[in-house]
Every structure is written in C-alpha cells, then in structure tokens.
C-alpha cells in the first residue's frame, strides 16, 4: 500500500529526497515508512524512517553520502537504512516481519517501488515470529529476577516486552489470513480473538505504556503474573497454529 506523507514530515522528506538524489544519482529506490506516513508522527520528536536502496553499498558509497546523511540526522532525525538491491532481496527471509510491515504501508519518494514485487512466504513470517516471541518470553522471565520486586522496574519491564511483541502481532494476524488493524487496542483485541489468550493484561500494560495508570491500579507483581501467563498462552497457540 503506497501512502501519502504526514503533513509535518512532508518538508523533511522532500528536502532529503532532493539532496540525496544529487549525491546518489544511481539511486534505485527511496522509501518512507513508519509514522512519517501514518497518523502518529510528532514533529521534533519522531524519527523519519527511510530505506535507501542503491546498486551497491560499500565504503566509497558511504563516504560519498556521509556529510549529507549526518546533517539530515542532526537537523531532521533522518538516517535511512541502506541496502543494495540484491542485499534487500536476500534479506527478506531474516527480516520477514519488518519487510511485511513496510510492504503494507510505505511511500515511494523516488525510484522504483521495490516492495511491489516482493513476496514473503508464510514460513518466513512463522520462523521469525516464533523466534521473536520466545526471545521476549525469556526476557520477561529473566527480567523479573532483575527487578527485585520493585513496581517501577517491573512495570518498565512489561512495557518493554509489550512494545517488542505488539509489532509481531500484525504478522501473526497476516499468517491467519487477517488484515491487521492499526490501532494498538484493536490489534490486541484481534490477536486475543485469533489466538485465544486473555486480553486484559495487555490492555493494562498498554495503559501503563501510555501513562494512564491510575491510583487504584493493582500492584505490578499481580499484573506481571497475568501478563506472563497470557504471553505464554500466546506463544503456545502460535506454535500450535503454525
């Protein structure tokens, strides 16, 4: 899906596109993704996510663009990920989740739409989703021991794990043939329906992430127990389903 830039990001994108096109006349593709082509871009806060595809990326190529790239990072928080065209295609299996998200929502600023011809098999999504989920599960368990029962640290741990798992949710829904919603609440609820795990702990961790935790909220340890159990149920059901 090719989109339009967020109003607050448009000038940054156009300025970068014009300068980088002079530095790299051989440019294959320049693609924006993330909040810069969504609804949640925050001026002076959000990074501008770009992929810059060139015929090759070696030391000479990096040196040629270093001054412009550094200036735009310092001025506009723009620092693209650089790929050669062949390297990007060779990386589809190991970045299946990330490239699936970009393929669904991106904006071609210059050159070809390299994601138009990209095919990402479900097996690649499956392998990365399961690997990432199990990694987050281990982090949630090990992190508990490092928090020493402190509410603030335990809350921060759950938010970190939640923030790492939720982006995988879009791919997990795609594996089931569903179109993933963009709202975090809608995404959590869709995942809970699809994979039949308790949704309430996830909504509470989302509220914690957004700073909406009230005075009467339960202790972090009680939330942790349910969140850990819910994540464990999700991992098992994803494994069984895939």
N, C-alpha and C positions, 0 to 999 in steps of 0.2 A: 504494500500500500504506500503510494507516494503522497506526502502531505505538504502543507504549507508551513513556513516558519512562524514561530511565535512572534508577535509584534515587537517585543522587547529584545529579541535576538536577531531580527532581520538585518539591522545595520552591521552588526558584528560579522554575521555570516557573509554578507555581500562584500564587505571590506576584505575579509580574509580570502575569499574566493578570488577576488581581483588581483591581490598581491601574489598569492601562491601560484596562480596561473602564469605569471610572468617568470617566477623562479623555476617552475617546473612546466615548461611548455609541452612536455611529453606526457603530462598527467592523463591517466586512464579514467579515473573516477574520483569525485569528491562528494561524500555522502554525509548528511547530518542525521542524527538520531537522538533519542532520549528527550529530555524536557524541552530542548530547543525547538522541537516540532510537536510539542504537546501542550497541555493546559497548565502545567505546574512550573513553568520557567519563572525564576525570580531574578530580576535584574540585579547585578552586582553581587549575586550570591551563587547562582547556578553555573556549573561548568557548561561549556558548549561542546557537545560530543560529536566528533567527526571521524570518519575513516578516509584516509588519503591513499589511493591506490596508484602505484607507479609501475612502469615496466620492470624496474629493479630497485632494490633498496640496499645500497652499500655505503661505505664510509664517505665516498665522494658525494653521493647524493645527500646524505645527512649534513655534511659540511656546507653544501651549497644552500640548503634551506635553513640552517641553524639560526641565523640572525633574525629572519622574519618570524620563524616559529617561536623563538624565545620572546620576541617583542609582543606578539599577539597573546602569548600566555600571560605575560605580566600585565598587559593592558586590558585584555578581554576574556581571560580564562579559557582560551582556545589552545589546545595542544592535541592535534589529531593523532590517531593510531596509524602508523604507516605500514602498509603491506605492499609487496609486489603482487601482481595479478595472480601469478601461479601459486605464490605462497598462501594467498587468501583461499584459493580453491582447495589447496592441500590441507588447510586448517579447518575445513568445515566439520570434520568428524570430531575434533577435540574442542571446538567452540560451538558445538551444535546449538546449545541453549541460547548463547549470546547472539549468534547469527540468525536464529529463528526469530528472536525479538526484533532485530534490526530489519530483517526481511519484511516483517509485518508492518512496521511503522518507520519510514525513513523519507528523506528528501534528497533528491539528486541535485546538487548545486552546480556541478559541471561534469561533462563527460558522459560515459555510458552508465546505465543502471545495472551494475554488475550483479545485483541480487535478483534481477528479473529472471535470470537463467539458473539460479542456484536451486539445487534440490537437496533437501536434508532428510534422509531416511529416518523413520521412527526408531530404528535400532540405535542410531547415534544419539538421539534425544534420550532414549531409555538409559543407555550406559552412563551418560553424563548426569542425568537426574538422580539416578540411584547412587552414584559416587558422591555427588554433592550432598544429598540428603544424609547419607551415612556419615559423612565428614562433619556435618552440622550437628548430628546426634552426638557424636563423640565429643565435640566441642562443648555442647550443653552439659554433658555429664562431667567432663573434666573441669569445666569452669565452675561448677557447683562447689567442688572441693577447694578451689582457689578463693572463693568469695567469703569463706569463714562465717557463713550465716548472716552476712550483712545485707540488709534490704536494698540499699542503694546499688551495691555492686551486683547483687543478684538480678535486680531489675535491668541494669545495663546489659548484663549477660543475655537475658531473654530478648531484649530489643535487638542486640547484635545478631543473634541466631535467627530471629524472626526476619530481620532485614536481609539476611542471606538466603533464607528459604523462599520467601514470597516471590521473588523473580522466577524461581523454578516452577512456581505454580502455573504460569502461563504455558510452559512447555508440557507440564503434566496434563493440563486440560486439552492441549492440542493432540496429545497421544490418545486421548479418549474421543477424538473427533469433535471436540467442542471449540467454539470461538471464545477465547479468554476475555473477560471484561477488564476494563482499565482501572476502575475504582478499587482501592485496596479492600474495602468491605465486601463489595460484590465478588471480588476474586476469592477472598477467604471463604465466603459462603458457597460459591460454586465448587471450590475444592472439597469442602466438607460434604457437600451433597454427593459429589462424584466418588470420593474415596471413603466416605462414611467414618469420619473421625469427629470428635467433639469440637465444636466451633468456638464455644465461649472463651476458653483460654486465649485463643488467637485474637479475639476482639479486645480482650483486656490488655494484651501485650501491645496491640496497635494503639489503644488509648494511652498506654504508658509511653510509647514512642512519640506520640503527638503531644504529650504533656498534659493530658486531660485527666490524670489520675486524681481522684477526689480524696477528701479527708477520710471517708468511710471505707476506702478500698481495703481489701484484705491484705494480710501480710504477704510479702513477696514469696516466702517459702511455700505458702499454700498454693499460690498461683503457679509456682515452679513445678510442684508435683503434678498438677493437671496439664500444664503445658508440655512437660516431658512425656507424660502418658499419651497425650494427643499426638505429639510428633512421632512417638514410637508406633502408634496405630497407623499413621500416615505412611511411614516407611514400610511397614509390613504389607499394607494394602497395595502400595505402588509396586513392591516386589512381586506380590501375588498376581497383580493385574498385568504386569509386563512380562 
